[in-house]
Each structure stands twice: as structure tokens, then as C-alpha cells.
């Protein structure tokens, strides 16, 4: 049987304006995130200005991602973000 490598991940959610979709997509993909699920203004987790995304981020990347997301929030590029407990 082939060997399958499992990478531990943590879910992350980001609320952002439309203008930041490309920036956040590149950032998450650059950190090895998978399972990106976008909400474009529907009920639930979407931001008042329209967009939210959840993704599974490798645990090894979470610290660097958190620093970058905090910086983007401080600059007003994103509205907010949160790391969620759990993961696979």
C-alpha cells in the first residue's frame, strides 16, 4: 500500500472587502492552505462588505500567516480573521 503523508492543519476564517480577494487568495495559497471556501455575501460568515473565506492551513505555517493577517488587519486591507480550534 502506498504511504500517505498527513499534514496537520488548522482552520482559519478571514472577512475582507472585495478589493482584497486576490491578495488574500495569494497569501493563503502561498502558505499551503487548502480547501478554500468562499462566501460572497450570503448569510452566515460573510462580511458586511461582502466576502469571507475559510481555509485549512498547515500548522507549520500558522504563525507566519497570523503575523501577516494581523498586519493586513492593522492596515485596513482585511476586516478581521480568526483561527479556529480543531483541525485535521
Secondary structure by P-SEA (a helix, b strand, c coil): cbbbbbbbbbbbbbbbcccaaaaaaaaaaaacccbbbbbcccccccccccbbbbbbbcccaaaaaaaaaaaaaaaccccccccccccc
